[in-house]
Structure formats: structure tokens, C-alpha cells
Amino acid sequence: MSTNTPAHVDSSNISLDILDRLGEHGTSVALRRRQGNEWIDVTLAQFHAHIVETARGLLASGVRPGSGVAILAKTRYEWTVLDYATLWIGAATVPIYQTSSASQIEWILSDSEATHIFYESDLHLSNIESIRAAVPQLTHVAPITSVLAELSASGRDIPDAEVEALRADLTSETIASIIYTSGTYGRPKGCILTHGNFRTSLAGAQHMLPELFAAEDASTVLFLPLGHVFARIIQFGTIRFGAVLGHSPDIQNLLEDLGSFKPTYFLAVPRVFEKVFNTASTKAWSDGKGRVFDSAARTAIAWSRAIEQGKSPSLPLRAKHAIFEKSVYSPIREALGGNVQVAISGGAPLGERLGHFYRGLGINVLEGYGMTETTAPVCVNTLEEQRMGTVGKPFPGMEVRLTEFGELEFRGPQLFKGYLKQPDATSDVLSPDGWLSTGDLGEIDDDGFVTITGRKKEVIITAGGKNVSPAQLEDPIRAHKYVSQCVVVGEGRPFVSALITIDTEAWEGSLDDPELFNAIQGVVDEANAQVSQAESIRKFVILPGDWTERNGYLTPSLKVRRQAILRDWHDTVESIYVR
């Protein structure tokens, strides 16, 4: 069992993140709004005014302390204002991923008993209207695109004193948000998170990563969906610690937004880091410079490994690194805005090789770990203590232990208050003495660094009785430039196999091309070299098409829906094992 410094258990509320800074920093830029091709500065005082005006409008429309206010939209400035305005008056924000189906929207609205929903697109409105009769408590449906002006106008008769009285009643135990798990298994459950949960998590982040938020001119572009708890922590943390926040609602425009905003840090899932690497590699090979890029990648990795071992890079290594600085490393940094020195990766394993590559070119990607149930990050690597391939050490006051089956459990003040209306499901994961079962398998080394090795529910037991953790094979295969997704199968089977989809931006040829097969066989062989023979992949199938959030095979946080894949590709799996 491991713990570190005592937690700062915050007894206040999220509104103080702004009010405590307003007097001295009211004229400081807190956010930048994208309008056309420009970023428009928003000072802390202006942001505060938008929050109060919006809060008055929410009160005028019937929101009361304890009400649920749902937001169904992409990451955008209005999302953040609505979030703060909702919390300001004691109501709870209920995020809904903007790709959610009508049935998913119905479930979340019904379960949370949300009275208001703010949507973004015509499709959102159509989905809401199609299930409106099933959610009779829903009294207010409005577009988020015009929400600030409309709520500001409708709330003019609400006195500021009424808003302030509700804000003053907030405590650390006031519910701030009901966040629904993305549901890789079964129906989503609503995680209850309080103001104190968020504030304690933020205090832990400040303790672990003081350089991230507090650096001079610190800024970030938020592009993860705000339905994701990691994105909410970055939103609250950036504003709390005085950095500048921007929003990038469309992943297709991310590189353009990074280039114009020029953030000093950002948070992403591993797929983003993989995509940047693979795009650079593919372009280099198409330009006839593939061998140069591969050599530069090996050099960056060797540079980072030398640093990790406490060594000074050798003279030949420094010479090679200097050669590749201008031609390879600098262009990649510029593609991410040019100012990024630190990034945070979470949501899935990053991979040791990729982490070394980025650190070697000048961007330190700090891998962390958390869940909705832990109010986002509960472990993270830091600039002072970083070990590639691990998710770092626990936050202050958070205890971690391994069960006899190797499952990670956490205890501490960041843990959620339970699943909404589901006491049995809550007791399944929260023990009477406060330990949270994560469902993740892991290891804890002698120095307290935590490594995630797989999901308990995903462990495959072959016909020969061998336990196989799919992540150990899937993660390195997925990191290949031609691979989009990979799912390992073999439950009750004589051997392990894999279903693989291809990134058609990286590979434009036929899926039957022997060159593609040989490339995939190569990365499968590399993955197999890391496990025992009984765990290794003997056969794989390259599938047509890809698994996406839109076709239902990925969750909004880009995790594969394993059960859906095994169901819909059942015949393909069966064909692998035909004698």
C-alpha cells in the first residue's frame, strides 16, 4: 500500500476560484474566444460578468439549487460559462457527449431528472424532440449558440443579491456535476461529484504539477469533450491558477488552432500523440525522407532514455540530435503551436516508446491515470519524478493498493459520492472502509510508481488456462502508423488472435497488399516478443472499415466497445479458429 503527502481537503466551492482572484486579477486575460479566424481576449472580470448574467437567466427559467442542467454540445466557450453559472447557484451540470444517440440522451435526462438542456445542432434538437415525451420533467430546451445573450436578457429582473445568496450557500458537499460513465460495459451510471471533489483534485494537481498552470504566460487549448472529467479538471484548473483557456471544438481543426493559439501545455488522449507521430512519419516517407525520420525517432528515444538513466547524452548522440533538431524535431513542435513544453496524457496507456520520442524532441508528455469516480487524475508523473511506461505516483492523500488478483484500489478524498440512484452498483465498487475498486489491473514498484497492465473484465482465459491481458498486445500494435484499432480475442480458444483496422490516411493502398500484411506482421511480432509464447498472437485479420464513435464501436473517450465488436464480428472470429 502506498500514499504520499497529506491531502488538502478543500472545504470551499468552485466559485471561489474566480472570486479570490477577481480583485487583483480582474483585468487579466482568463480566456480567449474563437471568432472567425481570431482569438478574442476575455478578462476574468468579463468572464465573471457572463457567469452572473447567465446564472440570473437560469434562475428566471426555473433552475433551482439541486436542479440538473444538461449540456449537449461540443467543447466551446458557452459550455464553460454555462457550467460555472449552473454551479454558481447550487445546481448540477449534467454533461452529455455531443455524439450521443437519442436513447442515450433519454436515459441521462431521465436518470438525472434534468429540467434544462442546452444543445448545439439540429440533430441534437431532433433527438431531444424524439424522446421529449419520455422525460416530462424537462421544461427548458434551448440552443447553446445564443444562450449567453438570451439568458442575460431573460434574467435582468433577477437581483444580484439573489444570485449571491445562492452562491454563498455553496459548500464542499454541494453536488457540482452528475457525469455519466461512457459505458463500455452496460448502461452508463451517473457519478456524483461535489465541489469539494473538484477542488481537492485541483489542489492535488497544483501540488504535483506546479509548473504546468503557474508558469508565466501559461495557456492551453481544450479540445477534449467537456463531458469528459479530465477536460473539466483542465477547465477549472486553468481558470483557478490564472492560465489562459481556449476551446477547439473540432478535432479536424486542432492543429490550426494550436498553431494560432500557441499554448504552453495541453491535455490529450494517447491517440492524439500517436496521430501526430504517424502523420509526421507518413509524410516523411512520402517525401522520400522516411529513413531520416526513423533515425531521428531512434535518436530522440535514445536521448530520452539517457536522461531517464541519469546520464548525459554522449557526444555522438548530441551531434545526431543537433542534426535532426531543425529538420525533424522543430517542425513537430511547431505543428503543436511552438510553445508546448509539457503535455498530459490520460485515458489510455501512452506507451513507453512514444513517451521517450516526445521527450527526446523537447515535449515532455507526462502520463497520468484517473477515472470519473476519482474526479479525474489520481496518479501522474511529474517533471521531477517521471518514469516512462508508468502513470506516476498517487496524488496527495490518495492511498493505493493491489488486491490479491492484482486489481488497483484507491482510497482518499477525491473519490466520488456514489452512483446516482444505484446503491448496489455503488457498493460493488466502494467498500465500507472507503476503497474504490477500479477494475484496472496494475503494478506498484518499490518507489511508488503505478503501472496499468490491463482491465480486469478484459482478461482473456484461453482454452489452455492461460490468462492474457489484451492491453499488453493491443497498445504496441495500435501505436503503428498503419493501425487504427486493435482488439485481441481468444477467450476459451486454443490460441490468441487479433482483429485490426487500418488508418486509411496513413495507408492509402489496398487492404490486400502484401506490403501492408508484412508491416502488420512485423508489429505483431514485436508485440509478441514482449509476452510469453502462450500469450502471443498467432493469427490476425485486417478488417474493412474502421471502428469509430459514430458507428458505435468507440466510446466518446475513444475506448473500444469490446462487446459490440465481438458481437458484430463474431463470424470473423469464428473463421480464425476453423481447423
N, C-alpha and C positions, 0 to 999 in steps of 0.2 A: 504494500500500500504506500502511496506517495502523496505528499502535499507540499506546499511551499509556504510563502508568507501569508499572514492572516488576510482575509478578505476585508475590503472596505464595503460594508453592507450599507447601502445608501438608504436613508430614511426619508428622502425628499422625493420630488417628482420631476418629470421631464421639462416642465415649463421653466424651471429654474436654470436650465442650460442656457436659455436665452436671457431671462431677466437678470441673472447675475452678471452678465456681460454687457447689458444694454447701455448702462450709464457711461461706461468708459469706452466702449467699442461700437456705439450705435452707428457711427458714420463709416465703420469699416465694411468692406465688401464681404458678404456672407455667402452669396450665391451668384451664379451667372445664368441667365435665361437665354436659351437659343431662340432668336427671332430672325428667320431667314438665314442669311449667311453670317450673322453677327451674334456675339455673346454680349448681352446687356447686363451690366452690373446691378445687383440688388444689395443694398446695405442691410445691416442687421436691423436697423430701425424700420426700414421699409418692409422687410420680411415680417417683423413683429406686427406691424400695422395690418398686413394682409391676413395674418393669423387671427387677430382680434376681429377684424371686419367679417371674415369668414365664419368665425365662431358665433358672432351675432346672428348671421344669416342661418346657421344651423339651428340655433335656438328658436328663431322665428318660424322655421319649418317643422318644428316639433321634436327635435333632438333633445334628449334629457340625459342627466347622469345615468350611466348604465346602459344607454341605448347602443345598438350596434350600427355602425356606419360602414357600409361595404364600398370598396373601390375596385372597379373592374377596368383597368387601364394600363397602358404602358408606363414605364418609368418617365416621369415628367415633373416639371416644377409644380403644377397644380396638385399632383399627388402628394407631394411633400407638404404643401400648405394645408391641404385637407386633413392630412394625418395629424399635424400639430394642432389644428383647430379643433378636431374631434377630441384629442386627448386633453386639450385646454379646459374643456367644460365637463370632463369626467365621463365622456362616452368612450366606446372602444372601437378602434379601427379593425375592420374585417377585410383583409386583402383577398382578392380573387384574381388568379392569374388570367391575363387577358386572352389566353388561348383556351380557356375553359369551355366545355360544352354546356348546352342548356341544362342537361341533367345534373352536371356538377354545380352549376350556378344555383339550381333549385335546392340541392342538398345543403349547400353552405348557407344560403339565405334562410332556409327553413330551420336548420340546426342552430344557427346563431341568433335567430329571431331578429335579424337586422331590419330596421324600419326604413332605412335610406340606402340607395345605391347610386353611385356616380359612375357612368360608363363613358367609353370613348368613341366607339364606332357604330355604324348602322347594324352590323352583325350582332354586336353586343345587345343593342336595343331589341332586335328581333328575337334573340334568345331569351331576353328577360320577359318580353311580352308573351312568349310562348309558354312560360311557366308561371305567369303572374297569378293565375287563379289558385295555384298550389301554395302561394306564400301570402296569405291575406293580411299579415301584419305589415307588409311592405307598403308604405304610404307615399314615398317620395322617390321618383326616378328622374334623373337629370343628367345631361351631358357634362363631362368634366371640362370640356374645351372652353366653356363660357361660365364655369362655376364661380370664379372669383368675382366677376362683375355682378352676376345675378345674386349671389348670396350677400355681397356687400350692399346692394341696393335694397334687398328684402329685409335686411337686418338693421336698417337705420334707426328704427324706433326702439330697438333693444338698448337699454342704457349700459354703458361700460361697466358700471358698478355691478350689474347682474353677472356679467361675464367674469369679472374679477372675484366675485363671491364664490362662484363655482370653482374657479381656478384655485382659490385659497383653501378650498376644502379637499383638494387632492392630497393623497398620502402615498407612501411607498406601496401600500396594498391595493390601491385603486387599479382596477383592470385597465390595461392600456390597449391590449390587442388580443384578438382571437385569431390565431394563424393556423390554417388547415394544412396538415401534412400532405405532401404531394401524392401519397397513396400508391407506392409501388406494389404494395400488398393490401388489398381490401379498400374499403371506403375511407376517405380522409377523415381524420379526427381533429377536432378543434383544440389547439394547445392554448391554455390560458396563461398569458404573460402580463405581469404587472409593471407599473412604473419602476418599482424597486428592482425587478428583474433586469430591466434595460439599464438602469443607472449603475447597478452593481457590475454588469457586464462591461459597461463603458469604463468604469473605474479600473477594472482589470486590464482592459485593453490599453489604457493610459499607462498603467504600471509596466506592462510587458513591452509596449511599443511607443515610448515617449517621443522618439524621433519622427514617427510617422505623421502624427497630427500637429505637433508643436513646432515643427521646423518653420523657419521664416519663409513666407510666401507659399506655405503648403496648400495643395489643392488636389482635387480628384474629380474625375468624370464617373458618374454612377451609371452603369448600363445593365447590371443585373436587374431582373424584375423586382420591384419593391414588395411583391408578395413573398419574397424570399427573406428570411430573418437576417441573413448576412447583410443584405442590402439595407435593411432598416438600421442595423448597427452602424454601418458606414454613414448613412444619412444622419443619424443622431450624433455620432461621434464627430463627424466633420464640423457640424454646426457648434457642438458643445466646446470643442477645443480651438475654435477660431480659424479653421482652414476654410477654403472656398470650395463650394459644391456646385457641380454642373450635372446635367442629365443628358444621356444619349439614349433616346427611346428606340432606335432602330439599329440592330446589330450590324446591318448592312452598311451603315454609315459610321461605324465605330472608329475606324482608322482615320477617317476625315475629321471626326470630332476630336479625337486625341491629338491630331496634328494642329488643329486650330486652338484648342483649349490649353494644351501643353501642361497636363497635370504632373504633379511631383510623385504621386502614388496612385494605385488603383487596386481594386479587388476583382478577381476573375475566377472562373472555374477552370480546371486544367485544360479543357477543350480549347479555350481561347489561346493559351500558351502553345498548345500543340499546333493549332491552326497557323499561328504566326510563324512558327518554326518550319512547318511543312510548306507553307506558301513561299517562304524565302528559299527553301531547298529546291522546290519545283521550278521556280523562276531561274535559279542559278543553273540548273541542269538544262532548261530550255534555251538558255543563253550560251550554252557551251562551257559553263564555269562550275559544273557540278562537283568536279574533283576538288576545286579550290574551296568551295563551300564546305564539303565534307572534311577537308583538312582543317579549315577554320573552326568547325564544330569540335573536332577532336582536340584542337589546341585550347579552346575555351574550357572544355571539360577538364583537361589536364591542369590548366591554370587554377580552376576552382578546387580541384582535388588537392593540389599543393597547399592552397590556403587552408583547407579543412584539416590537413595534417600538420598545420603549424609551420610549414616550410616556406621559404622564399622561393618563388618560381626560378628555375635555373636560367642561366644566361641564354642558352639556345631557345628555351621556351619563351622568354621575354622578347627575344628577337622575332620569333614567329608571330607572337601575339601582336607586336607592333606593326608587322606587315599586314595582318588581317584587320587591324583597327579601322582603317579608312575604308577598305573595300567591302567588309562584311559587317563588323560589329556596329559601327556608327550608323549605317543605313537602317539597321534593325531598330536601334534606339530612336532614330528619327521617326520611323514609322509609328512608334508609340508616343510621339509627341516631343521627344528630345530631352525632356527634363526628368523622366521617371528614373529613379534610382532604386526604389523599393516597390514591390508588389506583393499582395497577399493572395495565396491560392487556397481555395477550400471547396468543399462539396464532393470531392472525389480525390483519389491519390494522384499526385503530380508526377511522380516517377523521379528516381534519383538522377538519371542521366539528363533529363530536361532541366531539373533544378541546377545542376552543375553548368549546363550550357549557358543559361541566362546569367548566372553569377559571373561566369567567365567573360561575358561580353559587357558587364557593367550594370546589370539589373538584378538585384538580389530578390529572388522570389521566396518569400517566407511562407512555408506551408503550415496550415493550421487545421483544426478539427472542431466541429461542433454540430449541434442539431437544433431544431426548433425547440426541443424540450430542454436544452441547456442555454436558451437565449443566445444562440449563435456560438461564437468561439469559446471553447473551454480549454483548448490547448493551442499553443502557437510557438513556432521558432522565433527567436529574436535576433537582432543584429549582433548581440553579444554572445548568445548561445544558440547556435544553429547546427543541426545535424541532418544532412541530406537523407531523404528516404523516411524520415520521421515527421510527425506532426508537432514536435516540440514538447514542451513541458506544460503542466496544468496552470491555469490562471490562479491568482492569489486566493487562498481559502478553499480551493476545489480539491477534494481528495479523489484519487483514482485507485482502483484495484482490479485484479483479474479474478474471475471465478475459476473453479476447477476445470471448467470447459474452455477457458481462455477468452471469455467474454469480458469486455471492458465495462466497468460500472463507475459512476461518478456520484459524489455527494457534495453539496455545498449550496450557497445562497443564490446561484444563478439558475437553479432548477425550476422548471415551470410549476404551476399550481395544480396541474392535472388536466385531463381531457374533459372538455365541456360535456356535461350530462352523461358521462361514461365512467362511473366509479369502478366498474370491474376492469375496464381497459387500463384505467389509471393504476389500480393495484397490481396489475400484471407487470408493470414496468417500474413502479415506485414501491420499494419495500417499506415496512412500518418504521424502520430506523433511517429512512431517507436516502437509500441508494437507488440510483437510476440504472436500469438495465438498458444498455444502448443497442443491443442486437449486433454490435460490431465485435469482431474478433481482433485481438491485438497482442502486443508485447510491450513490456516496460523494462528498459535496460537499467543498469546499475546507477546511471546518472539521472534517472527520472524521465528520460525521453520516451515518448509513446509512439509506437508504430501500429498502423492499422493493417491487418493482414487479410481481412475479408468480412463478409456478412454471415452471421450465424445461420440465417434462414437460407442462404445460398450455397452452403456447403454441400457438395456432391458426395454421395457414398456409392462407389462403383460396385459391380457385382462381386468383385473380389474383396470388398470390405474396406477399400482404401478411401480415406477422407481427402477430398480435393477442394481447396479454396479457389473458386474461379478467378478472383481478382488477381492472384499471383500470375496467372497466364494472360488474362484479358488486358490488363493495364499495359504491359510492354508491347503487346500486339497492336493495341489501339493507338499507341504513340507513333506507329509507322506512317509515313507520309501518304501512302495509298489507302490506308484503312480508315474508315469512318467509325464503325462499331464492331464489337466482337462479343459473342456470348458463348461460353463454354458449356457443353452438355455432357451427360454421362451418368445421370442418376440411375442406379440399378443396371447399368450397361457393362459390357466386358472391358471397355476402354473409354478414354476421354476423347471427345471431338469438339469441333468449333464451327459456329455459324459466323460468317464475316461479311460485312457490307463495305463497299468501296466509296471513297471520296472522289466523286466524278470531276471535281475541279482539279484535283491533283493527277488523276488518271483519266485521260480522255479517250483511250483506246477501247477495244473490245474486252469484255469480261472473260472471254475465252482465250485471250492472248497468252501464249506460254511465258512471255516475259513477266506478266502480272502474276501468274501462278508461281513462278520461280521466286519473285520478290516476296510474296506472301509466305511461301515455304521457308524462305530464309529467316523471316522474322519469327515464324512459328518455331523453327529450330533454335533460335536464340532464346525464346521464352522457355522452351523445353529444357534448355541447359541449366536453368535456374531451379528445376524441380527434379524429383525422383522419376525414374522410368515409369513407375506405375501411375504417376500423376500427369505424365506428358501427353500432349495431343498427338494422336495417331492419324487422324483424318480431319480435313476441314472442307467446308463448302463455301464458295463465293456466291452470295445471293444477288439477284437482280434488285434494283431499287435500294432504298436506304430506310433506316428507322428514324423517324422524326417525331417531334412533339405533335405535329399536325395529324399524322396518320395513327397516333395513339401508342407508338412504341417507345416514346421517351416521355418522362415527366417534365414539368416546366423547369425543373432544376437540372435537366439533361441526363437523368439517370435512366437506364434501360428498364422497361417494364418486362421483366424476365418471364413472368407467367403468360402475358399476352403473346410474346414471341414464341414461346414453347407451344402454345395452343395453336397459333396460326401457321407455324412452320413444322407442325407435328409430322406430316408426311415426309418432309425433307429429312428430318431427324431419323425417322424410321428407315429411310433408304440408306442411310450411312451404315446401319448395322445389319443390313441384309447380307447373309452369307453368300 
